[in-house]
């Protein structure tokens, strides 16, 4: 944040929660369920972390160009939704009743450990942010990430996933002044270093 980047992007993997998802589908986070506890004392939980439309559009357009998909095919492959970020590395091994009780309170379509922290820090320091995640497993639908399937997933998905993120960042770099969303402006006293 001290370097004052124009944008930062989380590129990673997540567990898919929707049974209709396929391994390798993409999730473009448009909200974050903060269950990681990392920045709770700096950004109160009641403060919403909004999606940044410019980042959302750049990533969607980049994946369209990289994958060659459009319309319904693109919508099936790229989902937007809430990502639950947890600090519990082994969340899927908890009792099923505990998991379902927690997920009933959420609209999450994916679970990871980092996205909410990245977005919350972006909100905190007024740096536009986004998260493009690839579904690497579906533990609640009997598709855990086992060594053989994980290797196959990484080999088949990493190029398209990373290339979409890189192309989105290149596009946003063409007009960084357009990234400074009104959603990140303070009415009083702007953040230092900008």
N, C-alpha and C positions, 0 to 999 in steps of 0.2 A: 504494500500500500504506500510505503514511503516513496517508491519510484514513480507513483502516480500513473499507472498504466491507463490507457483509454478503455480497456475492457479486459475481463478475464473469463476464461471458459473452462468448465470442468468437463473432462472427457474421461469416462470410466465405464465400469460395469455395474449392473444391479441385478437383483432378483426380481423377476416378473411376478406380479400377484394375480393378474387376469389370466384365467385358463385358456383364453383364446389367443394369447400371445404365443409367439414362436421364439425359440432360441435364436438370437441374432437380430430380433426386432429392436428398433430404437425408441427411446423415451426422451422427449424434450420436456424437461421439467418446467411447469408453469406455476407451481407453488411447492412449498416445502413444509413438511411436517417435522418440526424440530424436536426430535427425541434423543439427540446426542448430548445435550447438556453443556456443550463446549462454550457458547457465548451467552448463556442465559443471564449472567450478571452484567453484561455490557449492552445487550440489546434485549429488552424485556420480551417475554413470550407473547404478550398481547400486541406487539408491533408486527403488522403484516409485512412479509417480504414479497413485494410484487414482482411479477415477471417483467422483463424489459422487452417491449415489443420489437425494437430494432434488432435485438439479438435473436429473438424467436424467428423473425422473418428471414434473417440472414442464414440461420442454420437450416431452416426448412428449404429455402431456395438452393442452398449448397447440396443438401442431400438429394434433392430433385435432380440436380445436374450430375452428381456423382453416380447415382444409382440408375438414372434414366427412367425412373418411375414417375407417374403423375396420377392425379385423380384418386379413385378408390384404392388403387394399388399402393400409392404412396401413403394414404391414410391407414391402410392395414399394416404397413411397415413402420411408420413413424407415428407414435402416439404422444399426445401431450397430456400431462396430468401431474398429480401430486406425487412427489418422491418423499418417502419417509426415510430420514437419516437417523440411524441408531448408533449408540456407542457399544452395543452388544454384538461382538464379532460373531457369536454363535446364536443369534436370535432364533433361527429356525429350529434349534434343538430344544427350545423351551416347550413346556406342555402345550399341546394343541389348544386347549381351552384358554390358556393365557394369551396365546397369539391371536386367536379369533376375537377375544374380548378387546384387546388393544386395537386390532384392525377395524372393529366395528365402529370405533370412534374416529376413524380416518377415511379419507377418500383416496388413499394412496394406491397407485398402480405399480409402484416399484419400491424396493428397499435398498439403500446403500449406506455408507458410513461418512460420506464427505460432502455431498451436494449442499445440504442446508448450511453447513459451516462456511463454504465458499460464498454462497449467496448472501448469507447474513453479514459476512465481512464486507462484501461488495456494497450492501445497503449501508452498513456502518460507515464506510469510508467514501461512499458516493462514487463507486466505480461500477459501471455497468457489468453485469454478470449473466452467465447462462450455464446450463448443464445438458450435455448430450450423452446419454447413457445407452449402452447396449445390453440387452437382456442376456445374461450369461447362464442363468439357471432359473428354475421354477420349483423351489423346494416344497411349496404347499400343494403342488400338482404332480408330485412324484417324479420330478426331473431335477435331482440335485446335481451339483457340479462335481462330478467324479473325474479322476485324472484323464481317462481316455476321452470322455466327452468334452472336457475343458480344453484339451489340446486341439481337438477338432474345431471347437468354437473359436479359439484364438487364431488359428490358421485361416479360417474362412471369413472372419469378420473384421479383423484389425485394420486391413487396408482401407476398406470403404468407410469405416467408422472414423479413423484418423483423418482421412482425406476430406471427408465432409466437414469436420471441425476446422481443418486448415483452410479450406476454401471459404468457409464462413468468416474466419478471421481475416483472410486476405480481402474479402469484400468489405468488411467493416473498416479495415485499415485505409481504404480509399477515401473515406469521409468520416474521420473520427469525431469531428464536431457534431455530427448528426446523432452520435450515440449518447450524448448527455441528456438523458431522459428527464422530463419534468417530474417523473416519479421519484427521482433521487435528489431533487432540490429541497433545500430547507428554506422556510420562510424567513428565518432569522439566523445569522451567523453561519457562514459556509465553512465546510471542513478545511483544515489547514492543508498546505502544499499544492492546492489546485491552481 
